[in-house]
Structures are given as structure tokens and as C-alpha cells.
Amino acid sequence: MSTLTIRQEIDKARQTGPLKQIVIPPCPELLARLQQAMSSSQPDLTEVARIAASDVAMSATLLRLANSPIHLSDGMPCNTVGQAMTRIGLNETSQVMTGFLLRNAIPVNNPHLTRFWERSTKRAIAMAFVARQLPGLSPDLAHTFGLFCHVGMPVLLQSLRGYGSTMVEAAARIDRPYIATENANHRTDHAVAGALLARAWNMAPELMAAIRLHHDYASLGSSDIEPEVHTLVAAGLIAEHLMRQHEGLNDDTDWATHHGAAMDWLHVTPADIEQWDDQLRPVLDYA
């Protein structure tokens, strides 16, 4: 499924199919402004700083990160948003702000999604780390994919009666994939709903496509899908594995079944994965 095909599929399902009843929250104004400010080859630093300073809690988040052990190298604490941005860098500033704005746009207060945003943040950090080890994959795009790839779950939870029970069933079943249970019960799944949100929020087409395909590993390497989409999907599987390793969880079915194809696409070896695990652990400890 090419990006164009996926966009057409999403639009059709939104108009007449199962996505018609899904409630998509509006894209936060500050996130739209941030995307616009960062879209240029020379990002608008003044606008990014203005956006960061417009919300006290977001400013505090940036300052807390800038003054954390990961970044506090000279012993001098940052006291302003500008100082924090200088210390952690523009790209990481944008990533932190995106995560903050997304969490506030889609609050999750449900026992079926305990620690959802915490795990999304860790997944995004792992994705950005993996991207920095690979040629040609933007760490910013990878980070955003990590944040958004499961966002369809809280969207469906807020829109579909009985979806909470479906999540319990899908997690317990070993005879079929998670999204197969979602589709059996609701005629859609969180990958499609997440792609719908990315489409509605005017996010990058390759990001929308990767969200749509992030459980469709059988298509990995297909010639009609853009290579960057394949790379995001494959890197996402590895990031999920690294996150589960850090949490002491067993490998999931997706990793057991498809890790070979993902590693072949990315040209990485088991030794690479082991080395990345060691390097990423202290970062995830703090996250």
C-alpha cells in the first residue's frame, strides 16, 4: 500500500466506513504552529521559543530536562526557556514540546492504558536513538513516529463502545494478532485510527503510512511502499524490542515472527542490537 493508497483508504473509510464514528480531537493550535516553525530548512527559533514560553507547564518541562543529569554538564542551572533550548538543542526541544502537546490533546485516564504516555515517550526516545544509528532516517521523524504509532488506542477507547474489553481480549489471545481482534470486534484497528489522526493533523505522509502499517510486517520490503515507510516500521519494531528489554518484558509475537525481516531491511546484526541495548538503557532509565 503506497502512501497515496493509504490516504485514499483512510478518506473513504472516514466518509462511509467504520471510521465515520471515530472522534478525532482537533490538532492543538500550538502544535500546528510548532510544525510550521520547524518545517523550514531554517526553523524559526524565535517562534519556537515563543510557543515554548506560552505554556508554563511546557516551559517547566523543558527546564527540568535541561537541568537533568543528562544535560547538566557545567553545573550551572538553566533559568529561562531560551537557556534550556540552547542547552538541549532545537531538535530535542521540538520533540519534548510535541510530546507535551500531544499528551494534553489526548488525555488518557483509563486502567486499560496505564502508563500509555510514559511508554510512548520511551518508545519515541528509543526510535530517535535507533534513527541516529541508521543512515538516512531523520531522528525527528522517528521520534514523532514513536510518539504517535499507538495513538489510535486512546482515540478508539474514547469513541467505540466495548473497546476496553477488546483490548483485554486482544492482549490475551495468542491465536491471532492484536489488530485482528480489533477488526473482528469493531471493523477497524488502532493502526488505522492512528493514521486517521495523522491525516487529520496534516502530519508527514510517510508518517501517516508508517502508523497505518506498523503491524503489517508481511509487507516489509514491498516495492509499492516508499522505502522510508519501511525503515520507520522496521526501526519501530526494534525500538519496541529495546524498550521491552529495558522493562524486563518477554519478546512479543511481532518481534518473534518478524525481527529477521526488520533487521535485514535495516542491515543490522544481533550484535548491533545488543550494543544499542547497552547504550540506550541509561537514557531510558531517566525517561
C-alpha positions in Angstrom: 0.0 0.0 0.0 1.6 3.2 -1.1 1.2 6.4 0.8 -1.4 7.6 -1.7 -3.3 4.4 -1.5 -3.4 4.6 2.3 -4.6 8.2 2.2 -7.4 7.2 -0.2 -8.3 4.2 2.1 -8.4 6.5 5.2 -10.5 9.1 3.4 -13.0 6.5 2.1 -13.3 4.8 5.5 -13.8 8.2 7.1 -16.7 9.1 4.7 -18.7 5.9 4.5 -16.9 3.2 6.5 -16.1 2.2 10.1 -14.0 5.4 10.7 -17.1 7.6 10.3 -18.0 7.3 14.0 -14.4 7.9 15.3 -14.0 11.2 17.1 -10.6 12.8 16.3 -9.6 15.6 18.7 -8.5 18.8 16.9 -4.8 19.4 16.5 -3.6 21.8 19.2 -3.0 25.3 17.9 0.4 25.3 19.5 1.4 22.0 17.8 0.3 23.3 14.4 2.4 26.5 15.0 5.4 24.3 16.1 5.1 22.1 13.0 5.0 25.3 10.8 8.0 26.8 12.6 10.1 23.6 12.2 9.1 22.8 8.6 11.5 25.2 7.0 15.1 24.3 6.2 15.9 27.2 8.7 13.5 26.7 11.6 12.1 29.9 13.2 13.9 29.8 16.5 12.0 32.9 17.8 8.6 31.3 17.1 9.7 28.0 18.8 10.8 29.9 21.9 7.6 31.9 21.9 5.5 28.8 21.7 7.5 27.1 24.5 7.1 30.2 26.8 3.4 30.4 26.1 2.6 27.5 28.5 4.0 27.4 32.0 3.9 23.7 32.3 5.7 23.2 29.0 8.3 25.7 30.0 8.8 23.8 33.2 9.2 20.5 31.3 12.0 22.0 29.1 13.8 23.4 32.2 13.5 20.2 34.1 15.1 18.3 31.1 17.8 20.9 30.6 18.7 20.7 34.3 18.6 16.9 34.5 21.8 14.9 34.9 21.7 14.0 31.2 22.3 17.6 30.2 23.7 19.4 33.3 27.4 19.2 32.5 28.7 22.6 33.6 26.9 22.7 37.0 25.1 25.9 36.0 21.3 25.5 36.1 19.2 27.0 33.3 16.7 29.6 34.5 14.9 30.6 31.2 13.4 28.8 28.3 16.0 30.3 26.0 18.8 28.8 28.1 17.1 25.4 28.1 16.7 25.4 24.4 20.3 26.3 23.9 21.5 23.5 26.2 19.3 20.7 24.8 19.2 21.8 21.2 16.4 22.8 18.9 15.5 19.3 17.7 15.2 17.9 21.2 13.3 21.0 22.2 10.8 20.4 19.4 10.5 16.7 20.3 9.7 17.4 24.0 7.2 20.1 23.1 5.5 17.8 20.6 5.1 15.1 23.3 3.8 17.6 25.8 1.2 19.0 23.5 0.1 15.5 22.3 -0.4 14.3 25.9 -2.5 17.3 26.7 -4.6 17.0 23.5 -5.4 13.3 24.2 -5.6 12.7 27.9 -5.6 9.1 28.9 -7.4 8.2 32.2 -8.3 4.6 31.8 -6.9 1.5 33.5 -6.6 -0.3 30.2 -3.9 2.2 29.1 -1.9 2.6 32.3 1.4 4.4 31.6 0.4 4.9 28.0 2.2 8.3 27.5 5.1 7.2 29.6 5.7 4.3 27.4 5.0 6.4 24.3 7.7 8.8 25.4 10.2 5.9 26.0 9.3 4.4 22.6 9.9 7.8 20.9 13.3 8.1 22.6 14.2 4.6 21.5 13.1 5.4 18.0 15.3 8.6 17.8 18.2 6.6 19.2 17.8 3.9 16.6 17.5 6.5 13.8 20.8 8.1 14.8 22.4 4.7 14.2 21.0 4.4 10.7 21.8 6.3 7.6 19.1 8.4 6.0 16.4 8.2 8.8 15.5 11.5 10.4 15.7 11.2 14.2 12.9 13.9 14.5 10.6 11.9 12.2 11.5 8.7 14.1 10.8 10.3 17.4 7.4 11.5 16.2 6.5 8.1 14.9 7.4 6.6 18.3 5.0 9.1 20.0 2.1 8.6 17.5 2.3 4.9 16.4 -0.2 3.7 19.1 -2.2 6.9 19.5 -5.1 5.1 17.8 -5.7 3.2 21.1 -6.9 6.1 23.2 -8.7 7.5 20.2 -10.7 4.2 19.8 -11.2 4.0 23.6 -12.9 7.3 23.6 -15.1 6.5 20.5 -16.1 2.9 20.5 -18.3 1.1 23.0 -16.6 -2.0 24.3 -13.1 -1.2 23.1 -11.7 -1.5 26.6 -12.8 -5.2 26.7 -11.4 -5.7 23.2 -8.0 -4.5 24.4 -8.1 -7.1 27.2 -9.1 -9.8 24.8 -6.5 -8.8 22.1 -3.7 -8.8 24.7 -4.7 -12.2 26.0 -5.2 -14.1 22.7 -2.2 -15.9 21.2 -4.0 -17.4 18.2 -4.1 -14.1 16.2 -2.5 -10.7 16.1 -3.8 -7.8 18.3 -5.2 -5.9 15.4 -7.1 -9.0 14.1 -9.1 -8.9 17.4 -9.8 -5.2 17.0 -11.0 -5.7 13.4 -13.2 -8.7 14.4 -14.9 -6.7 17.1 -15.0 -3.2 15.5 -14.2 -3.4 11.8 -11.2 -1.2 12.4 -8.0 -1.1 14.5 -5.6 1.3 16.3 -3.2 1.4 13.3 -6.0 2.7 11.0 -7.3 5.2 13.7 -3.7 6.5 14.3 -3.2 7.0 10.6 -6.5 8.9 10.5 -5.4 11.2 13.3 -2.0 11.8 11.5 -4.0 12.6 8.3 -6.4 14.9 10.1 -3.5 16.7 11.8 -1.7 17.3 8.5 1.4 15.3 9.5 4.0 14.0 7.1 2.6 11.5 4.6 5.3 8.9 5.3 4.5 9.2 9.0 0.8 8.5 8.3 1.7 5.5 6.2 4.1 4.1 8.7 1.5 4.4 11.5 -1.0 2.6 9.3 1.5 -0.3 8.5 3.2 -0.6 11.9 1.8 -4.0 12.5 1.7 -5.1 8.8 5.2 -6.6 8.8 4.3 -9.0 6.0 4.5 -6.0 3.6 8.0 -5.1 4.7 10.2 -4.6 1.6 7.2 -4.4 -0.8 8.2 -2.4 -3.9 5.0 -0.3 -3.9 5.7 1.1 -0.4 8.1 4.0 0.0 11.5 2.9 1.4 11.3 5.5 4.3 8.0 4.0 5.4 9.6 0.5 5.5 12.5 2.0 7.5 10.2 3.6 10.1 8.2 0.4 10.5 11.3 -1.8 10.8 13.0 0.6 13.2 9.8 0.8 15.2 9.9 -3.0 15.8 13.5 -2.8 17.0 12.7 0.2 19.3 9.8 -1.7 20.8 12.1 -4.7 21.4 14.7 -2.4 23.1 12.0 -0.8 25.3 10.6 -4.2 26.3 14.2 -5.4 27.1 14.6 -2.4 29.4 11.3 -3.1 31.1 12.2 -6.8 31.6 9.3 -8.0 29.4 9.3 -11.0 27.2 9.5 -10.6 23.4 6.2 -10.1 21.8 4.8 -12.1 18.9 5.7 -9.3 16.4 9.4 -9.5 17.3 9.5 -13.3 17.5 7.9 -13.5 14.0 9.3 -10.6 12.1 12.6 -9.4 13.7 14.6 -11.1 11.0 12.9 -9.2 8.2 13.2 -5.9 10.0 16.9 -6.4 10.7 17.6 -7.5 7.1 15.9 -4.3 5.8 17.9 -2.1 8.1 21.1 -4.1 7.6 21.7 -4.5 11.3 23.0 -7.6 13.2 22.2 -9.2 16.6 25.5 -7.7 17.8 24.2 -4.2 16.9 21.0 -4.8 18.8 22.9 -5.9 21.9 25.2 -2.8 21.7 22.3 -0.5 21.3 20.6 -2.1 24.3 23.6 -1.3 26.4 23.8 2.3 25.2 20.1 3.1 25.4 19.5 1.7 28.9 20.7 4.7 30.9 18.7 7.1 28.7 15.5 5.0 29.3 16.3 4.8 33.0 15.9 8.6 33.2 12.9 8.7 30.9 
